[in-house]
């Protein structure tokens, strides 16, 4: 079995987390959903650092982001499927 490059914690999540160093644009990632150990493939559209998030579907400004099955914030800019989601396009709703 291959080593996953992206982990998704909950089936409801719309982002996953990069779990390898040096993930580069164009990588065909093995993505594993830890809730049920299922997997799928997704192409990284950018170089994305370890620990950062990747959009699992097209996300628009204003969309709620779900990670660990919970609301972690809202998009303040768009991210297409396979694109980087971080502080440049995601903000907490707390303040």
N, C-alpha and C positions, 0 to 999 in steps of 0.2 A: 504494500500500500504506500502511496505517496504521502509526503508530509503536507498538511494543509498550510496554506498561506493566509487564510482568512477564517476567523471564527465568528459565528452568529450564535448568540446565546439562547434566543427564544424564537419560536416560529412566527411571532408577531413583529419581530424587529424589522426595521427598514434600512438599517446600517449593520455592517459587520466590522470587525477589528482586525487589522493587519498584525500577524504574529510572527513575521520573519523580517530580518534585516534586508535592506537593499531591494525592496520590491520596485520593479521598474514598469513603466508604461508598456502595454502590450502583453504583459504576463497573463497567461491563461491560468487563473488561480483555482486551486482546489479549495472549496469553501465547505466547512463542516458546521452543522447546526448541533450544538451541544445538548439541546433539550431532548432530541430523539436520535442523535448520531447519524442523521441523514446527511447527504452531501450534494453539492451541485458545482457547476463551473461558472466563472465570471471573469471577464477580461478587465484588467486594470487599465484605465484610460490615462493615468498619470503615474509618475514616481510618487510613492506614498510611504512615509516613514512608519516604522514599527510602532504599534500602539494607536495609530490614527485610524479614523473610520473611512469606510467606503460605502457609497450609496448602492443599495441592492435594487433600486428602481429609480426612475426619474423623480427628482424631488424639486419642488418649486418654492419660491419665496413664500413664507407663511406656513409651510407644511410642518406638522409636528413630527419630531424624530423620536422613534422608539428604539431603545437599546435595553437589554435585560428584561424586555417586556414592559418597560415603563417609559413614560414621557421624560426625555432628558433635555428638551429645548425645542426651538423653532428655527427653521431656515430663514436666514436674512439675505440669502442669494441662492441661485439654483445650483443643482448638481445632477448631472445625468447618471444613468446606471454605470457603475464602475469608476466613478469619479471620487475625488478626495472630499471628505466632509470633515471640517475642523473649524477653528475660530474665525476663519475668513468668511464662512458662510453659515455658521451655526452659532446661536446664542442661547443661553439659559433663559427661562421665563421668570426666573426669580427676581431679576432686577433689570 
